[in-house]
Amino acid sequence: MPITIRQIHPVFVGEVSGIDIAKAVTREDAQAIDAGMAKYAVLVFRDQKLTDEQQMAFTGNFGPIEDARGGNITKPQDRRLVEGMNDLSNLAKDGSPLPRDSRQRLFNIGNMLWHSDSSFRVIPAKYSLLSARTVNPRGGNTEFADMRAAYDALDDETKCEIADLVCEHSLMYSRGSLGFLDYSEEEKLMFKPVLQRLVRQHPVNGRKSLYLSSHAGGIVSMSMPEARILLRDLTEHATQSKFVYVHRWRPNDFVIWDNRQTMHRVRRFDESQPRDMRRTTVAGEAPTMAQ
Ligand SMILES: [Fe+2]
């Protein structure tokens, strides 16, 4: 049976049926998913029971897996999952929810801010693929915003004003906006800001989008207050409900999003209960600009 994609939001997001991700997918199916990603920017798959190995194998259809180093503060000895898997759970290595004052947990609260994955890397991520292994009983929805629709809806004056702007992105900006300010010298070096264009163009469909992220904390050649208010205004514009899809997780849901065309955030959940979400990330192909 060929795969089918049904649009489930007025401006983006498709729900895919007719595929079992746990099995080796055909070249045709992988191409259909890639084409669906360019068009819908977010794809939802239901009832996909996966092992980490199956998830990584499927991810490999869309490009090399991103090197996760430099993306968090978790020490190698505290890692719960194998290399290649990003742990977006609230769990410690022993499987129990992280204590309330855990530095790792507090750092991960930054995922509740609107962002695009790895915008703090020189070459930011292409796709993120998230598998719901254990769904939290309360909250924990993931919201996605279509940055192409948001760009299209800007007035011409604003489009002209922002056309060539370059932002500085760092994990220290997103976490800093929540008051998470203490970093070791090693972490400061690791989280050194990188430059990203504010407006990017998609390599496949040619559409322009706002490349926003809570990791953006400054704009080159602009004063900090002016830069931050512009970023805040644009983010408010881009995350209006008409541009947002709310994903309510069911066990074994699998969602792929294109970080070049969307932002996302997770909503608060019951931190005393497990939430086991596992992400694989397809590396981006090129920087958005010279550093
Ligand atoms: Fe994320």
Boltz pocket constraint, residues with backbone or C-beta under 6 A from the ligand:
constraints:
  - pocket:
      binder: B
      contacts: [[A, 111], [A, 115], [A, 116], [A, 117], [A, 264]]
      max_distance: 6.0
